[in-house]
Amino acid sequence: SRFLAEWPNDAPLPFRPVRLNGADLIGRERIAELYAETDASRGVAGRLDELKSKLLRELTELENAARQHDWVTDALDDVGADMLRKARQETRRRQKSPKTGAAFNEGELEERILREMIAGKKFEPLRRRVQRLRFVDMPKLYLAFLQSVHAGDPAWADGVERTKRALRQGVVPYEDAAPFLHLAGLLDGFAVRRDVRHVLVDEAQDFSPLQLEWIKRQFPNARMTVVGDFRQAIYPQAAPLNDAAAGRLYGADHTAVVEFRRCYRSTRELVEFTKQLAGDGGAGIEPFDRPGEKPVLTIAPDAGAAAALMARDIRQLQEEGLGSIAVIAKTAAEANSAFERLSAFVEGLEIVTKETERFPKRVCVVPSYLAKGVEFDAALIWDAHESAYRKEREHKLFYTVCTRAMHRLYLYAAGKPSPFLDKAAPDTYTVRRA
């Protein structure tokens, strides 16, 4: 809002031309000229609304003139049967008017109506684009906004450059979507649903405060329940959402924070192990008193040996009757590698990708980011070695994948295990060496 409020009155916005048949119909310079004629006291959004009206009037004049252009004359030879039928119906209707009938004979009137219809069909999409402010170059305006923030910060400048490259390819990065839409909403208004009374946001740790603010604007009459585990915030663009930031959406007086401490998903042994992997040491996490087996860390000399042991463990789990078994790899590439190694030894193994509509009921290989929010009877961590999980930004991801298990948890490291395992007391898991 401040960015638009501080936009100089004498500076045009970045505009796009209105184009027809591959050529500029209303160029950038003309749009900037019309913008300069608007009332500067109305602010950017008000001036754009006035500019939109000016452009629509200009389009009407240009459409009227275009009816006699060569491209319309050429199109008369290719008129379809449906358009011709409609034109003849309109001809008969207008002939009932004495004024119209006196000015044109039937053939002349039909051609005039066809020209109106051909030109109108071409200009209607242009009108819709103007109505939606498509004459504003939103990517350039958004980049101008980003460049106005944290000026001089090299890290921020690098991020802006990445966004710039993506926008050139016609892609709005996920982390830019909310501020991009927010800026567009400030210009043209926010689409709202006033009939919705309550909104539930799950996995809220993956939402930024601005994303939640956007959701709030979409449903202005709704209350909101925001549910999440901030220990599982694995996407960096979601930071720094926490319960305090979420509370600022409606203000402290209208916000209640309810903290759930007891974990019902996993056995006591799994909870006692995984809570130590959390960044805060699992403070406040209380396991439900359902006993089970300790997690097992397998240390193998190489990936082949680790895969062989994993295949054996999967078959053993199947014999025990466990329903859902997931091999969780860090990335999609690692998931493909795991699937290739295991599929010859594990009958019915399936792989989960972003195109998968539902999780397999038996044994599957899944990348970590698709396993979020899902639970399995047994989870087998494919790549618990040092090279996969060692950076601090991977800490929450490692915690998250380990907490997908309800009854059994197996971790496999080809070589040195992840240093995050050093946080777990030795008596809370079993080490097996191949």
C-alpha positions in Angstrom: 0.0 0.0 0.0 2.8 2.4 0.9 4.6 1.6 -2.3 1.6 2.6 -4.4 0.9 5.6 -2.2 4.4 6.9 -2.8 4.3 6.4 -6.5 5.1 9.8 -8.1 2.0 11.5 -9.6 4.0 12.6 -12.7 5.4 9.1 -13.3 3.5 6.7 -15.6 3.1 3.1 -14.4 4.7 0.3 -16.6 2.1 -0.3 -19.3 1.5 -2.9 -21.9 0.1 -2.0 -25.3 -3.4 -3.1 -26.4 -2.7 -5.2 -29.4 -4.8 -6.3 -32.4 -3.8 -8.6 -35.2 -0.2 -8.6 -34.1 0.2 -4.8 -34.0 -0.2 -2.1 -31.3 -3.8 -0.8 -31.4 -3.2 1.5 -28.3 0.5 1.9 -27.6 2.2 2.4 -24.3 2.8 6.1 -25.0 -0.9 6.7 -25.7 -1.9 4.8 -22.5 0.6 6.9 -20.5 -0.8 10.0 -22.1 -4.3 9.1 -21.0 -3.1 8.2 -17.5 -1.5 11.7 -17.2 -4.9 13.2 -17.9 -6.5 11.4 -15.0 -7.2 13.0 -11.6 -3.9 12.7 -9.6 -5.7 13.2 -6.3 -7.5 9.9 -6.7 -4.4 7.8 -6.1 -3.0 5.1 -8.3 -6.0 2.7 -8.0 -8.5 5.5 -8.7 -6.5 6.8 -11.6 -6.4 3.3 -13.1 -10.2 3.1 -12.8 -10.5 6.4 -14.6 -8.0 5.3 -17.2 -9.9 2.1 -17.8 -13.0 4.1 -18.7 -11.0 6.2 -21.1 -9.5 3.1 -22.8 -12.9 1.5 -23.2 -14.3 4.6 -24.9 -11.2 4.7 -27.2 -11.8 1.0 -28.0 -15.4 1.8 -29.0 -14.2 4.5 -31.4 -11.5 2.2 -32.8 -14.0 -0.6 -33.2 -16.4 1.6 -35.1 -13.6 2.6 -37.5 -12.3 -0.9 -37.9 -15.6 -2.1 -39.5 -14.4 -0.7 -42.8 -10.8 -2.1 -42.5 -9.5 -4.6 -45.1 -9.2 -7.4 -42.5 -13.0 -7.1 -41.9 -13.7 -7.1 -45.6 -11.5 -10.2 -46.0 -13.3 -11.9 -43.2 -16.7 -11.5 -44.9 -15.8 -14.3 -47.3 -15.3 -16.7 -44.4 -18.4 -16.0 -42.4 -19.7 -19.2 -40.7 -23.3 -20.4 -41.0 -24.1 -19.5 -37.4 -22.9 -15.9 -37.7 -24.7 -15.6 -41.0 -27.9 -16.8 -39.5 -27.7 -14.4 -36.6 -26.9 -11.5 -39.0 -30.0 -12.3 -41.0 -32.2 -12.4 -37.9 -30.8 -9.0 -36.9 -31.4 -7.7 -40.4 -35.1 -8.6 -40.2 -35.4 -7.1 -36.8 -33.9 -3.8 -37.9 -35.9 -3.7 -41.1 -39.0 -3.3 -38.9 -37.6 0.1 -37.9 -38.7 2.7 -40.5 -35.6 4.7 -39.9 -33.2 1.8 -40.5 -35.1 0.5 -43.5 -35.1 3.8 -45.2 -31.3 4.1 -44.9 -30.3 0.6 -46.2 -31.6 -2.0 -48.5 -31.5 -5.6 -47.3 -28.1 -6.5 -48.7 -26.4 -3.4 -47.5 -27.9 -3.8 -44.0 -26.9 -7.4 -43.7 -23.3 -6.5 -44.7 -23.2 -3.7 -42.2 -24.4 -6.1 -39.4 -21.8 -8.7 -40.4 -19.1 -6.1 -40.2 -20.3 -5.1 -36.8 -20.2 -8.7 -35.7 -16.8 -9.5 -37.1 -15.2 -6.4 -35.5 -17.1 -6.9 -32.3 -15.8 -10.5 -32.0 -12.2 -9.2 -32.4 -12.6 -6.3 -29.9 -14.5 -8.2 -27.2 -11.3 -9.9 -25.8 -9.6 -6.5 -25.8 -12.4 -5.1 -23.7 -12.1 -7.9 -21.2 -8.4 -7.3 -21.0 -8.9 -3.7 -20.3 -11.6 -4.4 -17.7 -9.1 -6.7 -15.9 -6.3 -4.0 -16.1 -4.2 -6.2 -18.4 -2.8 -3.0 -19.8 -0.7 -2.7 -16.6 2.5 -4.6 -16.8 2.1 -6.3 -13.5 5.5 -8.2 -13.6 7.4 -5.0 -14.1 5.4 -3.2 -11.4 5.9 -6.1 -9.0 9.7 -6.0 -9.7 9.7 -2.3 -9.0 8.1 -3.0 -5.7 10.7 -5.6 -4.8 13.5 -3.3 -5.8 12.1 -0.6 -3.6 12.4 -2.9 -0.5 15.7 -3.6 1.2 17.6 -1.6 -1.4 21.4 -2.3 -1.1 21.0 -5.8 0.4 22.9 -8.2 -1.8 21.0 -11.2 -0.7 17.7 -9.5 -1.4 19.0 -8.3 -4.8 19.9 -11.9 -5.7 16.3 -13.0 -4.8 14.9 -10.2 -6.9 17.0 -11.4 -9.8 15.7 -14.9 -9.5 12.2 -13.7 -9.5 12.9 -11.5 -12.5 14.2 -14.5 -14.5 11.1 -16.6 -13.5 8.7 -13.8 -14.5 10.4 -13.5 -17.9 9.5 -17.1 -18.5 5.9 -16.5 -17.5 6.2 -18.1 -14.1 5.3 -16.5 -10.8 7.4 -18.3 -8.1 5.4 -19.8 -5.2 6.9 -17.4 -2.6 6.0 -14.4 -4.8 2.4 -15.4 -5.5 0.8 -13.9 -2.3 2.6 -10.4 -2.6 2.0 -10.4 -6.4 -1.7 -11.0 -5.9 -1.8 -8.5 -3.0 -0.4 -5.8 -5.3 -2.9 -6.7 -8.0 -5.7 -6.5 -5.5 -4.7 -3.1 -4.3 -4.9 -1.9 -7.9 -8.2 -3.5 -9.0 -9.8 -4.6 -5.8 -9.9 -7.9 -4.0 -12.3 -10.7 -5.1 -14.2 -11.7 -1.9 -16.6 -14.3 -0.7 -18.8 -12.8 1.9 -21.1 -15.8 2.3 -18.3 -18.0 3.8 -18.4 -17.8 7.6 -15.5 -20.0 8.7 -12.1 -20.9 7.1 -9.9 -23.8 8.3 -6.2 -23.6 7.4 -4.4 -26.9 7.9 -0.6 -27.4 7.8 -0.4 -23.7 8.6 3.4 -23.9 9.2 3.7 -23.9 5.4 1.9 -20.5 5.1 3.6 -17.1 5.4 1.8 -14.3 7.3 1.1 -12.6 4.0 -0.5 -15.7 2.6 -2.8 -15.9 5.6 -3.6 -12.2 5.2 -4.6 -12.9 1.6 -6.9 -15.7 2.7 -8.4 -13.4 5.3 -9.1 -10.8 2.6 -10.9 -13.3 0.4 -13.3 -14.2 3.2 -13.9 -10.9 5.1 -16.9 -12.2 7.1 -15.3 -15.4 8.2 -13.6 -16.5 11.3 -10.4 -18.5 10.9 -9.0 -21.6 12.6 -5.3 -22.0 11.9 -3.8 -25.4 12.7 -0.1 -26.3 12.4 3.0 -27.6 13.9 5.7 -25.0 13.5 8.4 -27.6 14.1 7.5 -29.0 10.7 7.9 -25.7 8.7 10.1 -27.2 6.0 9.6 -24.5 3.4 11.9 -21.5 3.8 9.4 -19.1 2.1 6.9 -19.9 4.9 9.1 -18.2 7.6 8.6 -16.5 9.9 5.1 -17.7 10.7 4.4 -18.6 14.3 1.5 -18.3 16.7 2.2 -14.6 17.4 2.3 -13.7 13.7 -0.9 -15.7 13.1 -2.5 -13.9 16.1 -1.8 -10.5 14.5 -4.3 -11.3 11.7 -7.3 -10.4 13.9 -5.6 -8.8 16.9 -4.8 -10.2 20.3 -8.3 -9.4 21.7 -10.0 -11.5 19.0 -7.5 -14.4 18.9 -7.3 -17.5 21.0 -4.2 -19.7 20.9 -4.7 -23.4 21.8 -1.6 -25.5 22.2 -1.9 -29.3 21.7 0.9 -31.1 23.4 -0.1 -34.8 23.4 0.9 -36.8 20.4 -1.6 -39.6 19.5 -0.2 -40.6 16.2 3.0 -42.6 17.1 4.0 -45.0 19.8 5.7 -43.8 23.0 9.1 -45.0 21.8 8.8 -43.2 18.5 7.7 -39.9 20.1 10.5 -40.1 22.7 13.0 -40.5 19.9 11.6 -38.0 17.3 11.0 -35.2 19.8 14.7 -35.0 20.4 15.2 -34.3 16.7 13.1 -31.1 16.9 14.9 -27.8 16.9 13.7 -27.0 20.4 14.3 -30.6 21.7 10.6 -31.4 21.6 9.7 -29.2 24.6 6.1 -29.8 25.6 5.5 -32.9 23.4 3.8 -35.6 25.5 3.5 -39.1 24.0 0.3 -41.1 24.3 1.1 -44.2 26.3 1.0 -46.7 23.5 4.0 -49.0 23.7 6.0 -50.2 20.6 9.5 -50.8 19.3 12.4 -48.4 19.3 13.5 -46.9 16.0 16.3 -48.7 14.2 19.3 -47.0 12.6 21.1 -49.1 10.0 24.6 -48.1 9.1 25.8 -49.8 5.9 29.1 -49.5 4.0 27.3 -48.4 0.7 24.0 -47.7 -0.8 23.6 -51.2 -2.3 24.0 -52.8 1.1 21.6 -50.4 2.7 19.0 -51.1 -0.1 19.4 -54.9 0.4 18.7 -54.5 4.2 15.8 -52.2 3.5 14.2 -54.7 1.1 14.5 -57.4 3.7 13.0 -55.2 6.4 10.0 -54.3 4.1 9.3 -58.0 3.5 9.5 -58.6 7.3 7.1 -55.8 7.9 4.7 -57.2 5.3 4.8 -60.6 7.0 3.9 -58.9 10.3 0.8 -57.5 8.6 1.6 -53.7 8.7 -0.8 -52.0 6.3 1.0 -48.9 5.0 4.7 -48.9 4.5 6.6 -45.9 3.0 10.2 -45.5 1.9 10.8 -41.7 2.3 13.5 -40.2 0.3 14.7 -36.6 0.6 14.2 -35.5 -3.1 12.3 -36.7 -6.1 15.6 -37.8 -7.7 16.4 -39.9 -4.6 12.9 -41.4 -4.6 13.4 -42.5 -8.2 16.8 -44.0 -7.3 15.3 -45.9 -4.3 12.4 -47.2 -6.5 14.8 -48.5 -9.1 16.9 -50.3 -6.5 14.0 -51.8 -4.5 11.4 -52.6 -7.2 13.1 -55.8 -8.2 13.0 -57.1 -4.6 9.8 -55.7 -3.2 6.6 -57.0 -4.8 3.9 -54.4 -5.6 6.2 -51.4 -4.8 4.8 -48.1 -6.2 6.3 -44.6 -6.4 4.5 -41.4 -5.5 5.0 -38.3 -7.6 3.3 -34.9 -7.8 1.0 -36.4 -10.4 -0.2 -39.2 -8.0 -3.8 -38.6 -7.1 -3.9 -40.9 -4.0 -1.3 -42.7 -1.9 -1.0 -46.5 -2.5 -2.4 -48.6 0.3 0.6 -50.9 0.7 4.2 -50.1 -0.1 5.4 -47.0 -1.7 8.4 -44.7 -2.3 7.7 -41.1 -1.7 9.8 -37.9 -1.7 9.9 -36.0 1.6 7.8 -33.0 0.5 4.9 -35.2 -0.6 5.0 -37.2 2.7 4.1 -34.1 4.7 0.8 -34.5 6.5 0.6 -38.2 5.8 1.1 -41.0 8.3 2.2 -44.6 7.7 2.3 -47.7 9.8 6.0 -47.9 9.0 8.4 -45.3 7.6 11.8 -46.2 6.3 14.1 -43.2 5.8 16.1 -44.0 2.6 18.9 -41.4 3.0 19.6 -40.7 6.7 23.3 -40.2 5.9 25.4 -37.2 6.6 25.4 -35.8 3.1 21.6 -35.8 2.9 20.7 -34.1 6.2 23.4 -31.9 7.7 22.5 -28.3 7.0 20.5 -26.4 9.6 17.8 -25.6 7.1 17.3 -29.4 6.6 16.8 -29.9 10.4 13.0 -29.5 10.4 12.7 -31.6 7.2 14.5 -34.5 8.9 12.3 -34.2 12.0 9.2 -34.1 9.7 10.0 -37.3 7.8 10.8 -39.2 10.9 7.5 -38.3 12.5 5.5 -39.9 9.6 5.8 -43.3 11.3 3.0 -44.5 13.6 4.4 -47.9 14.7 7.8 -48.5 13.2 10.6 -46.3 12.1 13.8 -47.4 10.3 16.6 -45.2 9.2 19.4 -46.2 6.7 22.7 -44.5 6.3 25.3 -45.5 3.7 28.3 -44.3 5.7 28.2 -41.7 8.4 24.6 -40.9 9.7 23.1 -37.4 9.8 24.5 -35.3 12.6 21.0 -34.5 13.7 20.9 -38.0 15.2 23.5 -36.9 17.7 20.7 -35.1 19.5 18.9 -38.3 20.3 19.9 -40.2 23.5 21.6 -43.6 22.6 19.0 -45.5 24.6 16.1 -44.2 22.6 17.0 -46.1 19.4 18.8 -49.2 18.2 21.9 -49.1 16.0 22.4 -52.0 13.5 25.6 -52.3 11.5 25.7 -54.2 8.2 
